[in-house]
Amino acid sequence: SAWGRFGIIFYNRIAKLTPVQIGIIEGISPFLTFVAMPLWGMAADSIRSRKRVFLLCKGFNTFFLLAMGVIIMSSNGGGKDSFITVLVCSMGMSIFSAQAILESYVLEYLGEEHRDIYGTVKLWGSLSWGIGAVVMGWITDIYGFQWNFYIFAAMMLTMLGSITFGLPDRLQSEKEQYKKTMIINDGITTTTNIQQSRITTTTLLQITLCHDSAVLLWLFQVIVLGIGVA
């Protein structure tokens, strides 16, 4: 909530971008996320650790956002350089977006017995996001936009630290799959399972996109809705 909906305000008032420039940035970002997300999922499958991939992505995502804030705030925005800076940093943030991996991790972490709690987790997450947005709006009006970045950095460090030290690197299913790829007695790593996993993931993705009309219809609706919202 420290960034979220405030991004457009930052682009317009602080970076002093034109509506066309903002439209370009907002149009490219979702496409990059759409392309990158399956690749991060495949990476998580390959190393058998969704937590590590998420931490990597969230770390770089945070870096690009804070870098953009430091550069733009110190230069007072405006001009072609501001647009290039915001565009590059926004692209970096979009590429290193892996929220769905965390969602998958949480669902498996809860297990079948506690999976119904997931809805409660999402509900409180949405409520805290809404309240946080209101509070951040008040803070921005009184203390300035730089406080968005200060609070964002503090929140991200807290989250990354709590995930790093509070959650296991691998869940039980990931541990079992990882053991199958450990080095055997002759020093050769067993890669059969990894290769099969990659082939399965890629094949399923191709089959789903090419032969499942319901998925294609859903993607078309998402694209049309995204264009309409933009």
N, C-alpha and C positions, 0 to 999 in steps of 0.2 A: 504493500500500500504506500510505501515511501516513494515509489516511482510510478508504477502502474499508469493511472489516468493522468498523472502530472507530466508524462512524457511530451504530449502535444503542447502543453503550456510552455515547457522548457524549450522546445523547438521554435515556438513562435515568439516568445517574449525574451528569452535569454540568448538563444543561438541566432535569433532574428532571421529565420528561414522564411522563404516565400511559401504560399500554399502549394505551388507546384512541387517545390523541393520536399515539403513534408509529405505530399502524396506519393512521391517516388520512394521515399524511405519507408513509409507505411505499407506500400505495395510490395516492395522487395522482401521485407522482413518475414511475413508469413510464409512466402514461398520457400525461403531458405530453411525455415523451421520445418516445413513439410518434407523437404528433401532430406534434411539432416537427421530427423528423429528416427527413421528406420535404421539408418547407419549406426547410430549410437546404440540402438537395441541389439543389432548384430554384434557390435563390439562387446556389449555386456554379456551376450551369449557366449562369445569366444573366450573371454577371460573368466567366465563364471562368477561375475561379481557386479551386480547392478549398482551397489553402493559406491564402488570405486569410480565407475563411469560417471555416476551422478555428481560425485564430489569434484571430479575433473571438470565436467561441464559447468557446474555452478561456480567453481573457482574462476574459470576464464570468463564466464558471463559477468561476474561481479567486477573483474578486472577491467573489461571493456567499458562497462557503465561508469565506473569511477574515473577511468582515464578520460572518457568523454567529458565528464563533469569538470575535472581539473583543467583540461585544455580550454574548454569553452568559457568557463567562469573566469579564468585568468586573462583571456583575450577579449572579454566583453562581447563576444559574438559578432555576427555580421560578416558578409563577404563570402567569396567562394571557398576559402579555407575552412570556414565553419561548416559549410555543407559537406565538404569532403570528410572532415573529421567525424561529424555526426553519422554520415553514411557508412563509413568504414566501421566505426564502433557499433552501430546498430546491426550491421551485417555480422560482426563478430558475436554479438549477443544472441542473434537469431540462430547462428550455426551451433553455438554451444548451449542450446536449449534442450533439456532432457527431463522435463517435468514428468512425462509419462513413465519414465523408468522408475522414478520415486513412487508413483502411484502403484505400479506393478509390485514394487518391493513391499509397500505397506500392505497390500492385499494378501500377499503370501505370508508376510510376517504375522498378520492377524490370525491366519489359518481358518479352517472351515468353522471352528467353534465360535470364533469371534468376528467373523466376516461381516456380520450385521452391524458391527460398531463403525464400519467404514463410513456409512451414511452420516453418523453422528460427528465423526471427525471432519468430514467435508462441510457439514453444517456450521460447526464452530469456526472452521477456517474461513468460511464466507462471511460470517458475522464479524470476526476479528478484522478481516480485510476491509469491510465496510466502515467499521468504527475507526480503524487506523487511517482510512482515507480522509474521513472528516477531521480527525485530529491533525493530520499532516497538512490539510488545507489551512487550518487555523495557524499552525506553526509557520507555514510558508508566508502567510499574509503578514505576520508580526515580525518574524526574524529573518526572512529572506529564503531564497530557493536553495542556498548552499546547505541549509540544514536538512534538506531531503537527502543529500548525499551523505552527510554525517550519520544520520540515523540509519540510512540504508546500509552503510558500511558496518555499523555496529550490529545491526540485525543479522546481516549475512555472516559475520564472524561468529556470532552466537550460534546460528543455525549450523554452520559448517563444523564448528567445534563439537556441538552436541551430537551431530550425526557421526562424526569421526570417532568419538570416544564412547558414545552411548549405544550404538547399534553394531551388530556383528558384521564383519566384512562379507561373509557369505552365509546365506540361509541354508537350511538343511539340504534342500534339493540341489543348490549350487555346490555345496560341499561334496555331495555324492557324485555329481557330474565332474567336478574338478579332480577327484581322486582317480577317475578313469583316464585322465590325461597326464598323470604323474610319470616321472621317468622310471622305466623298468630296469631290470638287472643289467642288461647289456648297454645301458646308457642312452637308449633311443626313446624319445618321447612318443607316447601313444597319441597319434593325431587323428586316428580314424573317427573317433566320436566327434571331434571338433569339425572335421570336414563334413561329416554327415549332418551335423547341426547346421552348418552354413548352407549346405545344399537344401536341407529341409526348409530353413527360413526363407531362402531366396525363392525356392519352388512354390512354397505356400503363398508368398507375396504375389508372385506372377499369376498363380492360379486364381487367387482372390480378385486381383484387379482385372484380369482378362476374362474370367468366366462367371463371376458372381455379379449379376445385374443389379442386385440390391445395393451392393457396395459401391458400384459405379454410379448409381442414382444418388446415393448419399453423398459421394464426393462432389457430384455435379451441384447438388443443393447447397453444400458448404461453400463451393466456389461462388455460386450466384449470390448467396447470402453475404459472403465476404465482400464482394464487389458492391452490393447494395449498402452495406454498413460503411464502406470506405467513401 
